[in-house]
Amino acid sequence: MIEFNEKQELILETAREFNANEAAKFVEAMDHENKLPEALPDRLAQYGLLGMKFPEEYGGGEVDSLAAALAIEELARVSPAISDFVLALHASTGVLLSYGSDALKERLLPPIAEGKLIMAYGLTEPDAGSDLAGIRTTAQKKGDHYVLKGSKTYITLGAASDCAVVLAITNPEAEKRHHGMSLVLAEGYTRGKREDLMGLRGLDVGELSFNNVEVPLENLVGVENEGFIQIMKSLDGGRIEVAALSVGLAQGALDCAVNYAKERKQFGKPIAAFQAIQFMIADMQTRIEAARRLTYYAAMLRDAGKPHSREASEAKLFASEIAMQCASDAVQIHGGYGYSKEYTVERLFRDAKINQIFEGTNQIQRIVIAKNLLG
Ligand SMILES: Cc1cc2nc3c(=O)[nH]c(=O)nc-3n(C[C@H](O)[C@H](O)[C@H](O)COP(=O)(O)OP(=O)(O)OC[C@H]3O[C@@H](n4cnc5c(N)ncnc54)[C@H](O)[C@@H]3O)c2cc1C
C-alpha cells in the first residue's frame, strides 16, 4: 500500500469533488456535441486542476508527478475527455516549464492556470506521426523573428487554442534531421475544423496551419536545434499521465460493470451470481491494480529524479491495453445494453482506444522497452 502525502491526498480529493459537483454538466454534452464546453476551463481552474503542476509563483499548486497522476486517474474514472483536457495542457506546459524562458512562463502560465488561455502542443503532421523526425514544418530565421510554414494535424485543443508549442525545422542543413529542429511558441495561426472522432470527443482536436506566421525570436522554447531532444526527454511524463488516464478509465468501466451485474437479473438471479461474470470482474480488478502500480511506480521514479523511461513506457503500454480490455468486458457484462449510447460503458469503450495510439503508439512503447533491454 502506497502512503500518499498531504498534497497528493488533497489533489485526489479535489478531483473527486470536481467529479461529484461538476463533471456531469459536461460529460454527455462533450460526447454528443463534440465541442469543448466554454465553461469547462473555468470550472477546472476554480478547483485548481489546471495549474496543479505549475510553481506557486505562476498560480500553480506545485504538485509532483504522482499527485498529478492521481488527479488524472480520478478525473478519467468519470470522464476520460475531461481528464485528457488536463493532460493535454500538461503536455504543452510541461515543455514550457522545463525549457521556456522566464518571460514566456510569466506571460502564459498564470492565464492557463486560470482557465483563460489554451495552449496546444503541435508535433504531429499529416506525414509524420510516430516518425517525428520526418516533420516538414519550417521556422526560418529572418531578422528578429522566425517565419513559420507548414501544418500540424490531430492536435488536441487545436481548434480552441490561443497559442501552441510547435516543433519545426530550424536547420534544414543538419546532418541528422532531428538535430535541426526547435520548439517555438506560435500565435496568430489558422485553426482548422474539429475532427469528428470515435472517442474522447469534445476536445476540439484539429489542424493548425502556419502560412508564413511570424514568431518573435524570444518565443523560442529552449535551445535552438535541440527541440527534438527536448521533446524526447519530456515524453516520459506524458506517458505516465496516459497510463493514469487509462487506469481511471478502466476503473470507471469496472465500477459500471459491478453495479450492473448486481442489478441485472437473468434466470431468476442477478448476473453477478454467475461465475462467468465474477471471473470477468475479478480479472478486471486484478489488471487495474497491476496497471495502477506500474503507473505509480513510474511516477515515483520520476519524482525521485531516477531514470524512468522504460517504466513510463511499460505503464503506458500495459495500462492502455488493460483499459481497452476492461472497457470491452464491461460492455460484455452489460450485454446488448452495453452497446447502447444510453449506458456509460459504450462511451468508455470508444474513449479507451486512443490510449493505445497517442503519446507514442503501443508499438513505439514496445520499441522503447526492447531498446532499453537490448541496447
Ligand atoms: C485524439 C487524438 C489526439 C491527439 N493529440 C495530439 C496532440 O495534442 N499533439 C500532437 O502532436 N499529436 C497528437 N495526436 C497525434 C498522435 O500522437 C499520433 O496519431 C500518433 O503519434 C501516431 O501517429 P500516426 O497517427 O501518424 O500513426 P503512424 O505513425 O502512421 O502509425 C501507423 C501504425 O504504424 C505503426 N508504426 C509506425 N512506426 C512503426 C515502427 N517503427 N515499428 C512498428 N510499428 C510502427 C504504429 O504503431 C501504428 O500502428 C493525437 C491523435 C489523436 C487521434
PDBQT file of the ligand as one rigid body, heavy atoms in Angstrom, charges set to zero:
ROOT
HETATM    1  C1  LIG A 401      -7.416  12.127 -30.380  1.00  0.00    +0.000 C 
HETATM    2  C2  LIG A 401      -6.010  12.422 -30.762  1.00  0.00    +0.000 A 
HETATM    3  C3  LIG A 401      -5.325  13.427 -30.096  1.00  0.00    +0.000 A 
HETATM    4  C4  LIG A 401      -4.008  13.737 -30.468  1.00  0.00    +0.000 A 
HETATM    5  N1  LIG A 401      -3.381  14.793 -29.857  1.00  0.00    +0.000 NA
HETATM    6  C5  LIG A 401      -2.168  15.195 -30.323  1.00  0.00    +0.000 A 
HETATM    7  C6  LIG A 401      -1.568  16.407 -29.840  1.00  0.00    +0.000 A 
HETATM    8  O1  LIG A 401      -2.118  17.121 -28.994  1.00  0.00    +0.000 OA
HETATM    9  N2  LIG A 401      -0.359  16.777 -30.356  1.00  0.00    +0.000 N 
HETATM   10  C7  LIG A 401       0.285  16.043 -31.311  1.00  0.00    +0.000 A 
HETATM   11  O2  LIG A 401       1.358  16.443 -31.743  1.00  0.00    +0.000 OA
HETATM   12  N3  LIG A 401      -0.262  14.887 -31.778  1.00  0.00    +0.000 NA
HETATM   13  C8  LIG A 401      -1.478  14.462 -31.328  1.00  0.00    +0.000 A 
HETATM   14  N4  LIG A 401      -2.065  13.318 -31.829  1.00  0.00    +0.000 N 
HETATM   15  C9  LIG A 401      -1.348  12.533 -32.826  1.00  0.00    +0.000 C 
HETATM   16  C10 LIG A 401      -0.825  11.225 -32.259  1.00  0.00    +0.000 C 
HETATM   17  O3  LIG A 401       0.243  11.480 -31.380  1.00  0.00    +0.000 OA
HETATM   18  C11 LIG A 401      -0.426  10.326 -33.447  1.00  0.00    +0.000 C 
HETATM   19  O4  LIG A 401      -1.635   9.903 -34.052  1.00  0.00    +0.000 OA
HETATM   20  C12 LIG A 401       0.419   9.143 -33.036  1.00  0.00    +0.000 C 
HETATM   21  O5  LIG A 401       1.689   9.552 -32.603  1.00  0.00    +0.000 OA
HETATM   22  C13 LIG A 401       0.601   8.137 -34.168  1.00  0.00    +0.000 C 
HETATM   23  O6  LIG A 401       0.991   8.754 -35.356  1.00  0.00    +0.000 OA
HETATM   24  P1  LIG A 401       0.177   8.474 -36.705  1.00  0.00    +0.000 P 
HETATM   25  O7  LIG A 401      -1.267   8.650 -36.418  1.00  0.00    +0.000 OA
HETATM   26  O8  LIG A 401       0.786   9.272 -37.787  1.00  0.00    +0.000 OA
HETATM   27  O9  LIG A 401       0.407   6.923 -36.977  1.00  0.00    +0.000 OA
HETATM   28  P2  LIG A 401       1.648   6.275 -37.753  1.00  0.00    +0.000 P 
HETATM   29  O10 LIG A 401       2.925   6.736 -37.174  1.00  0.00    +0.000 OA
HETATM   30  O11 LIG A 401       1.430   6.434 -39.207  1.00  0.00    +0.000 OA
HETATM   31  O12 LIG A 401       1.448   4.741 -37.375  1.00  0.00    +0.000 OA
HETATM   32  C14 LIG A 401       0.544   3.883 -38.046  1.00  0.00    +0.000 C 
HETATM   33  C15 LIG A 401       0.772   2.461 -37.491  1.00  0.00    +0.000 C 
HETATM   34  O13 LIG A 401       2.126   2.035 -37.796  1.00  0.00    +0.000 OA
HETATM   35  C16 LIG A 401       2.776   1.671 -36.601  1.00  0.00    +0.000 C 
HETATM   36  N5  LIG A 401       4.195   2.022 -36.677  1.00  0.00    +0.000 N 
HETATM   37  C17 LIG A 401       4.740   3.221 -37.063  1.00  0.00    +0.000 A 
HETATM   38  N6  LIG A 401       6.075   3.146 -36.987  1.00  0.00    +0.000 NA
HETATM   39  C18 LIG A 401       6.390   1.904 -36.538  1.00  0.00    +0.000 A 
HETATM   40  C19 LIG A 401       7.593   1.213 -36.247  1.00  0.00    +0.000 A 
HETATM   41  N7  LIG A 401       8.787   1.800 -36.379  1.00  0.00    +0.000 N 
HETATM   42  N8  LIG A 401       7.524  -0.062 -35.822  1.00  0.00    +0.000 NA
HETATM   43  C20 LIG A 401       6.336  -0.673 -35.667  1.00  0.00    +0.000 A 
HETATM   44  N9  LIG A 401       5.151  -0.080 -35.913  1.00  0.00    +0.000 NA
HETATM   45  C21 LIG A 401       5.175   1.187 -36.336  1.00  0.00    +0.000 A 
HETATM   46  C22 LIG A 401       2.069   2.454 -35.485  1.00  0.00    +0.000 C 
HETATM   47  O14 LIG A 401       2.260   1.859 -34.229  1.00  0.00    +0.000 OA
HETATM   48  C23 LIG A 401       0.623   2.388 -35.971  1.00  0.00    +0.000 C 
HETATM   49  O15 LIG A 401       0.069   1.162 -35.608  1.00  0.00    +0.000 OA
HETATM   50  C24 LIG A 401      -3.365  12.969 -31.471  1.00  0.00    +0.000 A 
HETATM   51  C25 LIG A 401      -4.052  11.954 -32.132  1.00  0.00    +0.000 A 
HETATM   52  C26 LIG A 401      -5.359  11.685 -31.809  1.00  0.00    +0.000 A 
HETATM   53  C27 LIG A 401      -6.091  10.622 -32.582  1.00  0.00    +0.000 C 
ENDROOT
TORSDOF 0
